[in-house]
């Protein structure tokens, strides 16, 4: 003979909302491009923003063609003290004060966009 059992309510396996995970540290490399009219202080201004974020410049190439300034940097993000987004914002703001356009892209995105 079976005894009558009271059914148990289903267990709640959902732990509820989880606390937001801290942002993952930046890793890898990124490409910084700077384009605009040549003037004194462009390299110093951009390099200072990068240094303040504890980002290392691995390689740099710059040229001036007539009055136009172009520069490409490869940077190492692994020890950065700010987020990639914050670094991009800081670079764009500094570029605006220097009269140049500054963009940063993660290396893997840059490679994917420039594949033949």
C-alpha positions as CSV (number, residue, x, y, z in Angstrom):
1,X,0.0,0.0,0.0
2,X,1.3,3.4,-1.0
3,X,1.2,6.2,1.4
4,X,-0.1,9.5,0.2
5,X,2.7,12.1,0.0
6,X,2.3,15.8,-0.2
7,X,3.7,17.0,-3.4
8,X,6.8,19.2,-3.0
9,X,6.8,22.6,-4.7
10,X,9.3,22.7,-7.5
11,X,12.8,23.8,-6.5
12,X,13.8,27.3,-7.7
13,X,17.0,26.7,-9.7
14,X,17.2,30.3,-10.9
15,X,19.6,32.1,-8.6
16,X,18.2,35.5,-9.7
17,X,20.1,38.4,-11.2
18,X,23.9,38.0,-11.0
19,X,26.1,40.9,-10.1
20,X,27.7,42.4,-13.1
21,X,31.2,41.0,-13.8
22,X,34.0,43.5,-13.7
23,X,35.2,44.5,-17.2
24,X,37.7,42.1,-18.6
25,X,41.2,43.5,-18.9
26,X,42.1,44.6,-22.3
27,X,44.3,42.2,-24.2
28,X,45.9,42.1,-27.6
29,X,46.8,44.9,-29.9
30,X,45.1,47.8,-31.6
31,X,45.7,50.1,-34.5
32,X,45.5,53.8,-34.0
33,X,45.1,56.0,-37.1
34,X,45.5,59.8,-37.1
35,X,44.8,62.0,-40.2
36,X,44.6,65.7,-40.5
37,X,46.4,69.0,-41.3
38,X,50.0,69.0,-40.0
39,X,50.8,71.1,-37.0
40,X,53.1,71.1,-34.0
41,X,52.2,68.8,-31.1
42,X,50.2,66.0,-32.8
43,X,52.5,63.1,-32.0
44,X,53.1,64.4,-28.4
45,X,49.4,65.0,-27.7
46,X,48.3,61.5,-28.9
47,X,51.3,59.8,-27.3
48,X,50.4,61.5,-23.9
49,X,46.8,60.1,-24.1
50,X,48.1,56.7,-24.8
51,X,50.7,56.8,-22.0
52,X,48.1,58.1,-19.5
53,X,46.1,54.9,-20.2
54,X,49.2,52.8,-19.6
55,X,49.1,51.6,-23.2
56,X,52.4,50.8,-24.9
57,X,53.2,52.0,-28.4
58,X,54.7,49.0,-30.2
59,X,55.3,50.5,-33.6
60,X,54.7,53.9,-35.2
61,X,54.8,55.2,-38.8
62,X,54.0,58.8,-39.7
63,X,54.4,61.0,-42.8
64,X,53.6,64.4,-44.0
65,X,52.5,64.8,-47.6
66,X,52.4,68.5,-48.4
67,X,50.3,69.9,-45.5
68,X,48.6,66.5,-44.6
69,X,49.7,64.5,-41.6
70,X,49.1,60.8,-41.4
71,X,50.2,58.4,-38.6
72,X,49.5,54.8,-37.8
73,X,50.4,53.2,-34.5
74,X,50.2,49.7,-33.2
75,X,49.6,49.6,-29.5
76,X,49.6,46.9,-26.8
77,X,46.4,47.1,-24.7
78,X,47.3,44.4,-22.2
79,X,48.3,46.7,-19.3
80,X,45.7,49.4,-20.0
81,X,44.2,51.1,-17.0
82,X,41.0,52.2,-18.7
83,X,38.4,50.5,-21.0
84,X,38.9,50.3,-24.8
85,X,35.8,52.6,-25.1
86,X,37.3,55.2,-22.7
87,X,40.6,55.1,-24.6
88,X,38.8,55.6,-27.9
89,X,36.8,58.6,-26.5
90,X,40.0,60.2,-25.0
91,X,41.8,59.8,-28.3
92,X,38.9,61.3,-30.3
93,X,38.6,64.2,-27.9
94,X,42.4,64.9,-28.0
95,X,42.3,64.6,-31.8
96,X,39.5,67.2,-32.0
97,X,41.6,69.7,-29.9
98,X,44.5,69.0,-32.3
99,X,42.4,69.3,-35.4
100,X,43.0,65.7,-36.5
101,X,40.8,62.6,-36.7
102,X,41.8,59.8,-34.5
103,X,40.4,56.3,-34.6
104,X,41.4,53.1,-32.8
105,X,40.4,49.6,-33.8
106,X,41.3,46.2,-32.3
107,X,43.9,44.4,-34.4
108,X,41.5,41.5,-35.3
109,X,38.8,43.9,-36.5
110,X,41.3,45.9,-38.5
111,X,42.7,42.8,-40.2
112,X,39.1,41.5,-41.0
113,X,38.2,44.9,-42.5
114,X,41.3,45.1,-44.7
115,X,41.4,41.5,-45.9
116,X,41.7,41.2,-49.7
